[in-house]
Amino acid sequence: MKNIKPLADRVLIKIKEAESKTISGLYIPENAKEKTNIGTVVAIGSNKEEITVKVGDTVLYEKYAGAAVKIENKEHLILKAKEIVAIIEE
């Protein structure tokens, strides 16, 4: 695995994959899937007083936030902590 460490107030998030099937059981083609704005925090930057999330949190982030990066063929996002709008508790 590539070892990516976000800097300052930035957070690395693994993007949750979009659903591949509808509730009624129809499969959605790759090009028709909506991009999700939910993900799991993988790493946080060094400026911990500005970051209110921790590794492992599931979060909701702004739709056009951050910079996309692929790690081991999985979509990730590096964004500023202030672009995270909520923690999703399950």
Secondary structure, 3 states (H helix, E strand, C coil): CCCCCCCCCEEEEEECCCCCECCCCCECCHHHCCCCCEEEEEEECCCHHHCCCCCCCEEEECCCCCEEEEECCEEEEEEEHHHEEEEECC
